[in-house]
Amino acid sequence: MKFGILFAVLLYEIVVIFGVGFYISKKRNKSEEGGFALAGRSMGIATLASTIALTVLGTAHILGIFEMAYGMGAIAIWFSLAHVILIIVACLVTGIWVRRLGITTVPEALRDMYGKGVSTAIACVMAGVIWGILTLETQGVGIVVATMTGWSISQAAIVGGILGIFYVVLAGMEEVGAVNVINAIIMYIGLIIATAFIAMQLPGGNFNSVQAFFDADPAQNFMTSIFGTPELFITFAVGNIIAVTFCQGISQMLMQACMAAKDESTIRKTLWVAAPLNGMFGVFAVVIGLTARSIPEFAELGPKMAATTMLVNMLPAWLGALLLASLLAAILSTFAMTALTPATIFAMDIYKGFFNKDADEKQVTKTIRIMVVILAVIAIAIASYLPPILGAINWLFAWLVPVFWMFILGLFWKRSTAVGAATIIITWILNLAWSFTSIPASIGGIVGSLPNAYVTLVVSLIVLIVGNLIVKGEPAYIKSANH
Amino acid sequence: MFINMFVSTFVVIMFMVAAGQIIAKAVSKK
């Protein structure tokens, strides 16, 4: 890539990130409670919608959907639609409640429901899961920067990681929100122009030739249907809906954005913008992935390289740069939130919860900043080993499924510390066993091929419901005096 | 193909959002 274009892409990121970061950090009242981590609970529809949409739109969406569309066809759109369902649940149920409870971290609510032991265990695992996603985002940043520069992925991850740290460390959540609005606009401009450009270069100036390619082969007819085959629908589409909705629906990653909203009504209205903003991205990614699969010279490169190589070859350099800059921005926004949220959990649930109970806002902000840098630096080091993205996401997401149901059932039905502790211990052991032992292989068939989230969903619901029916426990949290 | 997928996905998303809003309102009234 030409030096001038690379320079323009990096300059764009630097100007937006540093410009917005310094402007907001100068403007903000530093002693305001929750100012850094929660933007002073003042986010309006535009910043909140962009933040909700882009927080859960990262490496797996961009590099993952290209790859999934190549292998499975249009059913890959369900990865995106699963995130739409997640955003609906977050904006109408869990997000509303975390905002109503006035908490700063999700484990804070669980502490009131299930006691300090259970909530600390969940705080540690939740921070770990989000940090695991951060290592994948760092890898994604590395891959995109390496495509632009020709550097090694490790070198590229260091440069991208530094940009990611500054995305959040200057002014926290308010900075992330403002940068996200600009990046969401740039991302869609880049995607729309790039898709139109690719269509113009295909026979007839549209995507009909892609459709014709798959229609011509009966074995590949299912590739253009968003419902794919029945087996793919159960394992892939429904599997994604379960994993994404019940993990991210309670994860601090998305909940922290909802906690930062101006009020509950803003969260509800935001849904109308955030859902299509996130969901429509999948259409572009799937069409680009299918097009690459239908052109033999790119298809022969395999699922990982076909789409990106096609974009580099078919688009003019300036448009390729615009598209890469916008994809980089989308990954950086997820990087920023996956660094900020475990740092917030550490500062509030560990540092303030155990070591300095009287910490003021300045000390908390300083702790969050230090942790953002530490977590990001370790993630950059780990990303060099290139863990497999989709397999890792599947395993990571499954950890938080029991937490979602503990929150919902504890809030509205019944809660017991013993049942809560049993639920997380049993499901977490099972999640490890499902990934690292031969149990799924020995079960075999469709059950053996189910993703981890299916298993943790079924087991956590059984343990919670049976446990709550047997153990006396306490009434729903919304009926308690604490609430 | 692109236009079909774009329009149908947009309609599906907006339908899901509207259904979610209606269900949430109905449940909160109870």
Interface residues (C-beta under 8 A of the other chain):
Chain A: A74 I77 S80 L81 V84 I85 I88 V89 C91 L92 V93 T195 A199 N206 F207 N208 V210 Q211 T224 I226 R268 L271 W272 A275 P276 G279 M280 G282 V283 V286 V287 L290
Chain B: M1 F2 M5 F6 S8 T9 F10 V12 I13 M14 M16 V17 G20 Q21 I23 A24
